[in-house]
Each structure stands twice: as structure tokens, then as C-alpha cells.
Amino acid sequence: MKRLIFLFLVMGCKSIVDLKVPPITITNAQTAAEKQMVGEDRELEKEGWMIASIQSSSNGRSNREKSASDDQDPEIRAHRIRLNYLMPEVKQYKMHGIVGETPVGFIKLNPLAFGLPTFAQYEIPAKRKRVEDVIVYLNESRKTIWEKEALNQKKKGKKDEEILKYKQSLIEEYYKSVSAGEYFETTAGRWEKLQ
């Protein structure tokens, strides 16, 4: 009897709730709904469902997290896309203490990571290689963006000292972005954890 009641409940619920899932399209770009959520677009998709990832959503207007669509230079745009794509992975490595920011605006392996409990998962050669590759890609993109931005400032007629100051401000954004619990290299070459 209980099974019969359960069957009627299931069948009754199924007929009450007619759920039609729209087709799912996976893209590298933001959907209109995502753009609307972050304030970049005012049009919302009709009867659309949204599944978003942190890698495709916009996360700030500072230079280091600037949207790639803001850039006119295709090379800078490509490197910003790469940076935005790698950021969640880099954030995880930072929180695990494997990498950290340096005063020169790059990330590198944390020499103190060997003593951390999270280090064991990064001893696997493939995982270690991935961390090293991400460091290379991220640093390459940062450097390219700084150099291209400085060149653009020079084309605008800025003086060398202004360009140097501008480039330094771009570099310092990364160093100042260290969050609590992450490691960073001090000017003396020592590594510390931000409390």
C-alpha cells in the first residue's frame, strides 16, 4: 500500500511540475545574463537558465583584473584573457602556499611550501609541472601587458619618468593584492605569510 501511495505521489508531482530544461551551450565568453549581473549589459536572456563559472565572470576593474574587452590592443586583450582564465587556479595555489607574489610583480614558487601540509599533493610530477607552467604563463602575460601599456603611454607623449611611475604602479597592484593566508616575498628575499 505504501508503495502504491508513493507511486501516485511521484506520478502526481511529475504532472504538476513540467520542467523543461533549455539547451546548454558552453562558451568561452560571458552570456548576456552574466554581463547583466556584473553590470556590463542591460539585456537579459528570455527564459534562459544560467550556469556560470568564475573563470568567465568579470571580477573587478583594477588593471590586474581588467576585462579584456576594455583593450583596443589585440595582444594586450589576449594576455588579459589568459590572466583572467588562470586567476582561479593561481588563487588556489596561493591559498595552498605553493606560490606567492614578489616585489617585482611576478609570482614564483614559495620556498617555504615544503613544510606545508598542502605540499604533498604538489609532489606529483604532472601537478608540479602544471604549477610551473602556470607561473611561466602568468608572468609572461603580466610582463607583456606592462611593456605594452608603457609603450602606449610613450605614444601618448608621456615623459620617461611618468612612464616608469605608471609601470611601477601596475607592478605594485599585484604585490598589494596579497590576501590573508597567502605568502609573499619581502624586499629582503624572505618569505612571509600575510596574517
N, C-alpha and C positions, 0 to 999 in steps of 0.2 A: 504494500500500500504506500509506504514511504517513497519507494522508487517511482511509483506512478505519479504521486504529487510532485516530486522533484522534476520528473519529465514534463509535466504540464507547466510548471514554473519556468523551466528553461525554454520551452517552446513558446510560452506566452511572452516572455521577455524578449525573445528574438523577434517576434512580430511587432512588439511595441517599439523597440529601438531598431530602426532601419539605418544602419551605419554604412555609408558609402565612402570609402577611402579614395581620395583623388590620386591620380598617378604621381609617382615620386620621380623627380628629376634631380640628379646630383650635379651641381655646377661648382666651378671654382669662384664664381662671382656671387655677390650678395643678391638676395632676392629683393623684390620691392618691399616686402614685409620687413625684412631685416633693415633695409635702408630707412624705412619709416620709423622703426623702433629706435634707431640711433640718430634720427633727426636729419637724415640726408635726403629723404624723399617723402613726398606727401601722399602719394598714391598707394593704396593698399590692395593687394590681390583679392579678388572676389572669391568667396567660398574656398579659399586656399588654406591648406594646413602648412605650418612652418616647422621644419626641423633645422635648427641652426647649429653650427659648430663655432667654437671660439676662434678657430683659425680663419673663418670667413667673416667674422664680425669686426666692425671698426672699434678700436679701443682707445681712442684718445686723439688729441690734436697736437701733442708735442712733436718735435721733429723726429724723435726716435720711433714714434708710433703713428706718424702722419699717414693718412690714406694715400695710396699710390695714385688714385685718380686726381689728386691735387697737383701732380707734377706734369709739366709740359715736356720735360726731357725724357725720352723713352728709356734711356739707360738708368736714370735715377728711379723711374717708375718701376722698372724690372727689379731693381735691387730692393726697393721698399716692399714690393710684393714678397720677395724672398724673406726679408726680415719679418714681416707680419706672419708669414707661414711658419717660420722657425720659432717665433716667440713662445708659444705654449711649451714646446719641447725644452727650450733654454730655461724657461721659468722652472720647470720640473728639475732640471739638472742643478739649478741654483739652490732650490729648496732642499735637495739631497746633499748639497755641499760639494758637489763634484766640480763645478766651475764657479768662477767669480769674476767680478768686474775689476779692471785695473785702472790706474790713474790716467793712462794714455788712451782710454776709450775702447779697449778691446776686452774680450773675455779670454780666460785661459784656465787650464786645469788647476785646481786647488791642491797644493802640495800637502795640505793637512787632511785631505779626503781619505787617506789610507787608514786613519784611525776612526773613521765614522762608521756607524752600523749600516748605513746605506751603501757603503763601498762594495760590498760583496756582489751585488747584482751587476756592477760595472766591471767586474773582473772577467766576464765572459768576453772573448775576443771580438765577437760581432758587435756587442753593445759598446765596448770600449772604442772600436773603430767608428761607430756611429757618432759618439760624443766628439771624437777628434774631428770628424768630417763637419759636424755642425759648427764647431768652433771656427774652422777654416772658412766655411761659407759665410757665417755671420760676420766675422772680422773683415773678410773681403768686401762684403756689401757695405758695411759701415765706412770703410776707408774710401771706397768709390764714391759714396754719397758725399762725404766730407770734401773730397777733392773736387768733385763736380760742382758742389754748392759754392766752394771758394772761387772756382773759375767763373761761375755765374756772377758772383759779387764783383769780381775783377772786370768783367764785361760791362757791368753797370757803372764802372768808373770809381769804385771804392779804392781807397788807399791801402797799401800793403799792411799797415798796422791795423786798420779796420778789418781787413780780411782775416788776419791772424787772430784777432779778438773774436770774430764771428766763428771761425773754425774751432777755436778753443771752447766757445760756448756750446757748440754741437757735441764736442767730445765730453765735456763736463756733464751734459744731460744724462749720459749713460752711467757715469760714476756716481752721480747723485741719485740714481734710480734704485739703488740697493735697498731692498726691503728687510725688515726684521727677520732674523734667522738665516740670512744669506751671508756668504763670505765675500770679502773684498781684499784687494792688495793695498797696503798703505804705501805712502811715498818712500818709506824706508825698505820696501821689498818684503815686509812682513805681512802675514795674512791674519785677518781678524773676522770674527762673526759679529754682525750688527745685532745689538740687543734691543 
